[in-house]
């Protein structure tokens, strides 16, 4: 399935096998308060689909993150007021990684409660990613730095001068042995985690 969200606050889930729309939630102009409760108020900046829990997580341009059940008539499971530019789901650890301008928040998927928030970074946060087992969170900055945080406590583990320009992507390998970083300077680097850990 594929989740698609739009500037008008609507959310759709498409079945890739049939090409049909399996789910749609859209703004209800006649009731603005209901739109807020149902997570369809304002443009959607980022969306993540959680198929095994039948949820869509939305980051709204109105300054909220919302967990929506995949049933158009069900209200939001939870909603947090926070400014977020991008979200990703860490299904192994039942967490959401929410990236804002200068920090990353790790949020419990089922409750919406904060697990930890990284300190404000000196430069803009350009990318973030959890490791497959949830033990680490990588946070990239526009100055080429990458910070590794403990995925449970939020403690800073390592700071890497990774690139000469903004880091556009950070991703852990499937086996958890390395971190891959890519930059606007045109380079892609594989970092062995056993060499980065203290």
C-alpha positions as CSV (number, residue, x, y, z in Angstrom):
1,X,0.0,0.0,0.0
2,X,1.0,3.6,-0.6
3,X,0.0,6.6,1.6
4,X,-0.4,10.0,-0.1
5,X,-1.1,13.3,1.7
6,X,-1.7,16.7,0.2
7,X,-1.7,20.4,0.9
8,X,-5.5,20.4,1.3
9,X,-5.2,18.2,4.4
10,X,-6.5,15.1,2.6
11,X,-4.9,11.6,3.1
12,X,-5.3,8.6,0.8
13,X,-4.0,5.0,0.9
14,X,-3.8,3.2,-2.4
15,X,-3.7,-0.6,-2.9
16,X,-0.7,-1.1,-5.2
17,X,-2.0,-4.6,-6.3
18,X,-5.3,-3.2,-7.6
19,X,-4.5,0.4,-8.2
20,X,-7.6,1.4,-6.2
21,X,-8.0,3.9,-3.4
22,X,-8.4,1.8,-0.2
23,X,-8.9,4.7,2.2
24,X,-9.5,8.5,2.0
25,X,-9.8,11.1,4.7
26,X,-10.4,14.7,3.7
27,X,-11.2,18.1,5.2
28,X,-14.7,18.8,6.3
29,X,-15.2,22.5,5.6
30,X,-18.5,22.7,7.5
31,X,-16.8,21.9,10.8
32,X,-13.3,23.3,11.4
33,X,-13.2,21.9,15.0
34,X,-13.8,18.4,13.7
35,X,-11.1,18.8,11.1
36,X,-8.6,19.4,13.9
37,X,-9.8,16.4,15.9
38,X,-9.7,14.2,12.7
39,X,-6.2,15.5,11.8
40,X,-7.2,17.0,8.5
41,X,-6.6,20.7,9.2
42,X,-4.1,22.4,7.0
43,X,-1.4,21.2,4.6
44,X,0.4,17.9,5.3
45,X,4.2,18.3,5.3
46,X,5.1,14.7,5.8
47,X,3.2,11.4,6.2
48,X,4.2,7.9,7.3
49,X,2.2,4.7,6.9
50,X,2.2,2.0,9.6
51,X,0.4,-0.9,7.9
52,X,0.7,-3.5,10.7
53,X,-1.1,-1.1,13.0
54,X,-3.4,0.4,10.5
55,X,-2.2,3.9,11.1
56,X,-1.1,7.0,9.2
57,X,1.1,9.5,11.0
58,X,0.8,13.1,9.7
59,X,2.9,16.2,10.2
60,X,0.7,19.2,9.6
61,X,1.7,22.7,8.4
62,X,-0.5,23.9,11.3
63,X,2.0,22.7,13.8
64,X,0.8,19.2,14.8
65,X,1.7,15.5,14.6
66,X,-1.4,13.2,14.4
67,X,-1.9,9.4,14.5
68,X,-4.9,8.5,12.3
69,X,-6.6,5.1,12.2
70,X,-7.2,3.8,8.7
71,X,-10.9,4.2,9.0
72,X,-12.4,7.5,7.8
73,X,-14.9,7.8,10.6
74,X,-12.5,7.2,13.5
75,X,-11.1,10.2,15.3
76,X,-7.4,10.7,15.7
77,X,-5.7,8.2,18.1
78,X,-3.6,11.1,19.4
79,X,-2.3,14.5,18.4
80,X,0.7,16.6,19.6
81,X,1.2,20.3,19.0
82,X,4.7,20.6,17.6
83,X,6.4,22.0,14.6
84,X,7.8,19.2,12.4
85,X,9.1,19.1,8.9
86,X,9.5,15.4,8.4
87,X,8.5,12.2,10.2
88,X,9.5,8.6,9.8
89,X,8.4,5.5,11.7
90,X,10.6,3.0,13.5
91,X,8.2,0.0,13.6
92,X,10.7,-2.3,15.4
93,X,10.7,0.0,18.4
94,X,7.2,1.4,18.0
95,X,8.5,5.0,17.7
96,X,8.2,8.0,15.5
97,X,11.3,10.1,14.5
98,X,10.2,13.7,14.1
99,X,12.6,16.2,12.5
100,X,12.2,19.9,13.0
101,X,14.4,22.8,12.2
102,X,17.1,22.4,14.9
103,X,16.3,19.1,16.7
104,X,14.8,15.6,16.5
105,X,12.1,14.3,18.7
106,X,11.5,10.6,19.4
107,X,7.8,9.8,20.1
108,X,6.0,6.7,21.3
109,X,3.9,5.4,18.3
110,X,0.9,4.2,20.3
111,X,0.6,7.0,22.9
112,X,2.2,10.1,21.2
113,X,4.3,10.6,24.4
114,X,7.8,12.0,24.1
115,X,10.6,9.5,24.7
116,X,13.4,12.1,24.3
117,X,14.3,15.1,22.3
118,X,17.8,15.9,21.1
119,X,19.4,19.2,22.2
120,X,19.0,22.1,19.8
121,X,21.7,21.6,17.1
122,X,24.0,24.5,16.1
123,X,23.0,24.1,12.5
124,X,19.7,23.1,10.8
125,X,18.9,19.4,11.0
126,X,18.8,18.1,7.5
127,X,18.1,14.4,8.0
128,X,17.5,11.8,10.7
129,X,17.1,8.0,10.9
130,X,16.8,5.3,13.5
131,X,18.8,2.1,13.4
132,X,16.9,-1.2,12.7
133,X,16.9,-2.3,16.3
134,X,16.1,1.2,17.7
135,X,19.3,1.4,19.7
136,X,20.7,4.4,17.8
137,X,19.3,7.6,16.1
138,X,21.5,9.4,13.5
139,X,20.9,13.2,13.2
140,X,22.5,15.0,10.2
141,X,23.1,18.8,10.0
142,X,23.5,21.3,7.2
143,X,27.1,21.9,8.1
144,X,28.2,18.3,7.3
145,X,28.1,17.0,10.9
146,X,26.4,13.8,11.9
147,X,25.6,13.0,15.5
148,X,24.8,9.6,16.9
149,X,22.4,9.4,19.9
150,X,21.4,6.5,22.1
151,X,17.9,5.6,20.9
152,X,16.5,5.1,24.4
153,X,18.1,7.8,26.5
154,X,19.0,10.4,23.9
155,X,22.6,10.5,25.2
156,X,25.1,11.8,22.5
157,X,27.4,8.9,21.6
158,X,29.5,10.2,18.7
159,X,29.9,13.3,16.6
160,X,31.2,12.8,13.1
161,X,32.6,15.5,10.7
162,X,31.1,13.5,7.8
163,X,31.0,15.9,4.8
164,X,32.1,19.3,3.6
165,X,28.5,20.3,2.8
166,X,25.0,19.6,4.0
167,X,24.1,16.0,4.7
168,X,21.0,15.1,2.8
169,X,20.6,11.5,3.9
170,X,21.5,9.2,6.8
171,X,20.6,5.5,6.8
172,X,21.7,2.5,8.8
173,X,22.4,-0.7,6.9
174,X,20.0,-3.6,7.3
175,X,22.5,-5.6,9.3
176,X,23.2,-2.7,11.6
177,X,26.9,-2.7,11.0
178,X,27.3,0.6,9.2
179,X,25.8,4.1,8.8
180,X,25.5,5.5,5.3
181,X,25.6,9.3,4.8
182,X,25.1,11.2,1.6
183,X,25.8,14.9,1.0
184,X,25.2,17.8,-1.4
185,X,29.0,17.7,-1.9
186,X,28.4,14.6,-4.1
187,X,29.9,12.1,-1.7
188,X,28.4,8.9,-0.2
189,X,30.2,7.4,2.8
190,X,29.8,4.1,4.7
191,X,30.8,4.4,8.4
192,X,31.6,1.2,10.3
193,X,29.7,1.6,13.6
194,X,32.2,-0.5,15.6
195,X,34.8,2.2,14.8
196,X,32.5,5.1,15.8
197,X,31.3,3.7,19.1
198,X,33.3,4.6,22.2
